[in-house]
Amino acid sequence: MTELRELSQHGSITRVGKASRKGGQVASGQGTAGAGVPFDTSKAHMARVYDFWLGGKDNFAADRAVAEQVAAAYPDIRIAVRAQRAFLARAVHFLVAEAGIRQFLDIGTGLPSANNTHQVAQAAAPESRVVYVDNDPAVLNHARALLTSSPEGATAYIDADLRDTGPILEQAADVLDFGQPVGVMLLGILQGIPDQEEPGAIIARLMNAVPSGSYLALTQIAGDVAVDEVAEGVQRYNERAAAPVAARTHAEASRFFAGLDLVEPGLVQVHRWRAGAGDVGNGRNLAIYAGVGRKP
Ligand SMILES: C[S@@+](CC[C@H](N)C(=O)[O-])C[C@H]1O[C@@H](n2cnc3c(N)ncnc32)[C@H](O)[C@@H]1O
């Protein structure tokens, strides 16, 4: 394992490196990030596809082609991803303003967008500390945009794979105090962990490392909403993307909260979690589940 640390004005970038998690080929003239995902523009990557759906510019032709294919099968995808960003803001604001959380571990950060976790948290409590984790080299390239902490708080970025919970927790401890409650964010990432890789066990390892009073916020593509459209969209994505995704039913996604107390209104469609009348997706039937649970 190699490790590279650079200090920036407000935080640090840490690379938890492996030669290659998948043993995959790196395209000619392209590099490999610390987490082992090749910077390959010939295949669609979730971070860049998601960026395209959100109206961003950090994507390539292969990403846009897949994004359009999925949107043709499931037209609500664009509003669903915007609703997921809106959920992120509502959930982080809830955790800071109502639950008193001041530290976040945000795994599956995505490319910087409006209302990143530290911006929402520090708007309510400037002393909030946020550690971002992602395994995509495109996100690593833009990590400095995530290190714009308030002077009272801190942000850091770890280039690592969610499955490598040990190194993530070890590095995050440089910024987060694991003796105090932590908000663990897993938004838009669990669909990339297949059942045989035991996403529930990965979550358990993370939640075992944080104290009572910590929270887990997550989202998951729904497999039992707009069933045919979502199944077709997932199939089209998986035929063309670098790494596959899986939809899950409400019962399957609920198991991710094992041992935690779900905060009201429970695991619900993403646009229904503590949303107001003017929130993104209001009145729609969006195929993403979202929920927040508290460690008792
Ligand atoms: C759909 S984006 C979600 C971004 C953000 N959390 C949100 O909800 O707006 C998913 C992100 O998870 C990252 N990701 C996917 N699998 C991962 C893994 N195994 N380890 C770390 N990051 C991963 C992708 O690179 C991408 O940036």
The ligand as a Gaussian input file, in Angstrom:
#p B3LYP/6-31G(d) Opt

LIG

0 1
 C      -23.895000       8.827000      -7.615000
 S      -22.459000       9.600000      -6.948000
 C      -23.171000      10.291000      -5.472000
 C      -22.531000      11.593000      -5.053000
 C      -23.093000      12.193000      -3.762000
 N      -22.924000      11.293000      -2.621000
 C      -24.558000      12.546000      -3.896000
 O      -25.397000      11.807000      -3.368000
 O      -24.888000      13.541000      -4.511000
 C      -21.609000       8.166000      -6.306000
 C      -20.135000       8.424000      -5.950000
 O      -19.647000       7.271000      -5.264000
 C      -18.352000       6.969000      -5.740000
 N      -18.120000       5.534000      -5.531000
 C      -18.746000       4.504000      -6.139000
 N      -18.288000       3.336000      -5.666000
 C      -17.366000       3.637000      -4.725000
 C      -16.538000       2.857000      -3.861000
 N      -16.603000       1.506000      -3.869000
 N      -15.701000       3.487000      -3.021000
 C      -15.644000       4.847000      -2.989000
 N      -16.399000       5.642000      -3.781000
 C      -17.250000       5.053000      -4.639000
 C      -18.373000       7.358000      -7.198000
 O      -17.077000       7.605000      -7.699000
 C      -19.238000       8.610000      -7.165000
 O      -18.457000       9.755000      -7.018000

